[in-house]
Amino acid sequence: MMRSSIRRFAALALGVSVAATAQAQLSVRPSSRDAARQWLESSFPALFPPGAGQDGMAGPYAYRFYPSVGNAFAFSDGKFLVASQTQTAGQIVDLTAAMCQLNAALCETTSVPSPGTGTGAASDCFNPVLLQQGTTYRWDWQSSDGAVQFSTEGRINGPASFAGQTGVIETERTVSVGRAGAPPFTSRVREYESVENTPQGPVLLRYGSIVLMDVPLAGTRTTIVNTPVNRIRDFSLAVNESYTLNEVRQTTMEIPGLPTQTSTVREAQTFTYRGQESITVPAGTYTACKFEWTNGARVSAGWTAKGTGLPLVITGDDGAGNPITLYIKSSSHINGHPI
């Protein structure tokens, strides 16, 4: 659904036919954020002036904005994106395939690991208290190299309405991320969910979310509606059982003083339960359920503690194409009690 101005900008900025953007999307290599910045600034200095960019986060986007020319590039969910105030009318364009065609060293295809051999029911790792009205919690994580500190502090509110759904569970939380060598940033998130109980175990459904974030000179409000509802975590799965969610995610981004941006993303994700295994984190050693989800060649995983439902470990990427593993810390607590 590219407009003609976007087509012209794609050809101008990257020197390839816009047909390249229709190729299969490739995962961005872990080191590509810095590599892409260096390559873009050296190859296209008029569009991305060296040393003149400002880094930041807005909704799901980790971006670098060049105010002198009104251009920006960003990473989100393994995709490389470009936007321009003049060339694209502020619209965000996915140019992953085009960049990979021009510089294959910035891109790679990852392989899906073989199935695990764990045992144990997924339902053992569901804790209804974590979705009970009035529950408060704070999860503190750190990356394996200590370069990223991540915390989320939340509260379960009373029944709410969202996108035409009533009586859903509202989780209100504040997310803070600190990275070595970069200023920390904070966002406020409201998520809307419900629980569907089955004989095999509960299924957690997410209808969407609202993200509020302060960025330079303004704040943003991003509303994401999942259609159909996102089966975010299925505790009824048997070991190595999978399901595929064909998701349509409608996103509206509101930035004061600029036109509201809307986008629709269609993607298929496969979720698999790999069974229970012992895992050690800074907070201790636990028996945990391992859940895995794949999006094309990209694989992420999460380990949830048996009995308590604590989110112990998350692996994937940081939203900018860089792989990351986060471990829960002993400073985490639920309803004021240390984990």
N, C-alpha and C positions, 0 to 999 in steps of 0.2 A: 504494500500500500504506500509505496514511496511516491512523493510528489516530484514534479519535474525539477524543482529547485534542489531537492535532495539528490536526485540523479546527477545533476550538474556538479554539485559539491563533491560527491563521491568520486567522480572522474577527475575533478580538479585536484582534490586533496591527495588522492592516492594513485592517480595515474593509471587506473585500470577501468575496464568496462564495468558497468553496474551489474552486469550478468554475474560477475564473480560473487556478489553478495547473495545470490540465490543458491550457491553451492552448499553442500553439507557443512554445518557449523563445526569448527574444530575447537578443542579445548585450548585455552591459552596456557603456555608453559609457566610453571611456578615462578620463574625469575623474570617473567615478561613485563611486569609493571615498570620496573626501572629500565629494563632493556628497551621497552617500547617508547618510554619517554626520551631516552637518549637518541633512539633511532628517528623518532618523529621530529625532534628539535634539530637534529643535524641534517635530515633529509628535506624538511619542509619548514625552514626557519621563518618564512613569511607568515605561515599559518600558526605555528607553535614556536614563538620567539624563545630562544634558549635563556633560561634563568628568569623568565618573566611570568612563570606560572604560579598559581596558588592552589595548594592541595586541600581537599575537604571531602566530606561525606554528605550525601543528600538522599534520603530514602535508601534504596538498595544500591546506590551508585557511589563508588570510590572514584573521585574525579580530580583532574587538574584543569583549572580554568585560567585562560590568558586574557585578562581584562582589556589590554591594549588593542586586541583584534577581535574580541568577542567570541573566541573559539574555545572549545573544551573537548577533551577526550576522557573516557571513563571506562571502568571495568565493572561488570555485574554478572554474577552467576556464570563466570567463565567466558563472557562475551566482551568484545572490544567495541566501544560505542563512540560516536562523534556527534557533536552538536555545534551549531553556529547561530549567532543572533541574526546574521545577515543571509548566510547561504542556505540555511535549513529552516528559517523562521522559528528558531528555537526548538525544533523537533529533534528527537534523539534517533540516530540512524545506526543500525547494527552493521558494522563493517569488518566483522571477525574474519570472514572468508577472504575478503579483499586484502587485509593485512597479512594473513597467512600466505596468500599467493605471492605477495611481494617479498616477504621475508619469512621463509619457512622456519628459520631458526627461532622465531618467537612463538612457535606453535608446536603442539605435539598431540598425539592420540594415546590415551592411556588404556590399559587393559583391565578387564573385570576379573577380580580374584576368584579362585575356585570356591565352591560352597564350603561352609564350615561344618563341623562335626559335633556341635554342641547338643545337649539334651535339656529337657525341662520346659515347663509351660510358660508361655509369654505372659499369661495372666498373673503369674507370681510376682511380676514387677510393676503391677498397677497399684497405686495408692490413691484411693478416692479423697483422702484428706487434702491432697494437693489441688483439688478442684472444689473444695468446700468453702462456702461463703464465710468470709472473715479470716481465712488462712493468710498468713503473711510469710514471706520467705526472702532470703538473700542467697544467691549462688555466686560464689567467687571462683573464677577460673584463671589459670595461667597457661601459656603455651609451653611446649616442651623445651624451648630454648630460653624461656623467661622474658622474651622480647615483647610479648603481648599480655596485658592484664585486662581481664574482662569480668564485669560484674553485672548482675541483673537483680533488682530489688522489686518485688511484686506483692500484690494483694488481690485476693479473689473477691470481687464485688457481687452484689445481688443480681438477680435475673435482669437481663437487658435486651434491647432490640437492636438489630443490625441487618441492613440490606433486606428488609421485609420479613426477617425472622424474629420471633418474640420468644422470651423465656430462655435465651441463651446465656451461657456463663461468660462474664466479662472479667478478663484478667488485665489489670492495669499495672504496668511495670516501667521502671526507669533503667535504661541500659547505658553503661559507661564503658568505653574502650580506651585503653592507653597503649601506645606503641612507642618503643624506644626511638628517640630522635624526632618524635612528632607530638604536637599538642594533643591532649585527650579530647574526645568529643562525647556528647551525651545526647540521647534521644529518649522520648517518651512514647510508649507503645501501649495500645489497647487491642487485645485479641478477643475474638468471639467464638466460643466453642460449645459443644454439647457432647454427651456421652451416650452411646447406643449400647445397651447391654444385650449380649447374645449368650447362648448356653456355653460356648467355648471361652468367652471372656469379653471384656468391654472393648469398644472401638471409640477412639477419640476423633471427633469431627471438628474441623475448623471452617468457619464461614468467611472469615477475612480478618483484616486488621486495619488500624489507623496508626500512622507513625508521625509524630511531631518532632521536628528537629530544627535547631538553631544553626544557621549557616551565615557566612559573612554578609552583613547588611540586611538580612531578612531571616524569616523562619519559613519552613516548609511544612505542609501537611500532605501526607501521602495516604490515600485510601485504597486498599486492595480488597477486591471482592473475588472469592473463589467460586467458580461455576464449572462443574457442580461442586458441592461442598467437598473440601479437602479431607481425605481420610488420613489424617496426619500421623496417627499411631494406632496400629491394630494389635490389641493384646489377645485376639482370638486365633492368631495364626499358629499353625503347627511348625515344628522345626523345619527350616529350609522351604517353607511355603511362601509363595509370593503373590502379589496382585499388582496390576498396572493401573495407574490413575491417569486418564487422559484429561488433563487440567486445562481450563481456560481461565487465565488470571487477568482481570480487568483492573488497571491501575490508573488512578487520577492523582496528579501531583499539582498542588497549589502553591505558588510562590508569589508573595505580595508584589504587585507592580508588573507582573508578567502574565501572559495568557496562560490559562489553565491547560496543562498537558494531559492527554489521555492516551493510553496505549492498551493493546490486548495482546497477550502472549499465550500461545498454545504450545503445550509440551506434554510429553508422556514421561512419567516417572514410575519405576518399578521398585516396590518395597518388599523386602525379604526379612523374615525372622530367622536368625542363625543359631538360636539356642542360648543356653546359659554357660558362663565360664567365669573363672576367678580373674579379677583384675585389681591391680594395685595403683593407687593414686596418692597424691600428697595427703589426702584426708584419711587414708587407711586402705585395707584390703577388703574387697567385697565380692560376693557372687552376683553376677549381673547378666541381664538379658542383652544380647547384641542384636540391633536392628540395622539393616543396611538399605540404602536407597541409591538407585542409579538413574542418571539422566544422560542418555547417549553413552559416551565412553567415560563419563565422570562418575566416580563412586564415592559416597560418603557413608559414615557409620556413626552410631551412637550406642553407648552402653548405659543401661538403666539398672539401678540397684534392686535386687530382689527384696521384696517386703516394703521398703521405704519409697521406691519410685524415684530415688535421687538421680539426676542426670550426671553421671560420673565422668564420661569422656565423650568428646565430639571430635570427629575427624572430617575433613573436607577441604574447602578453600575459604579464604577470608573475604570473599566477595569481590576480590580484585585478581583472581586467578592464581593466587599463591597458596600452596597447601599448608594446612595448619592442623595441629592437634591441641585441644584444650583439655586440661585436667582440673577437676574440682578441688578446691583448697579447704583446709580444715576450718577456716574462718566462716564458712557457709553455715546458715542456720535456718530453721523452720519454726514459726511461731515463737521466736526468741530462744529456741533450744539449739545448741550446737549439734551438728550432724554426727 
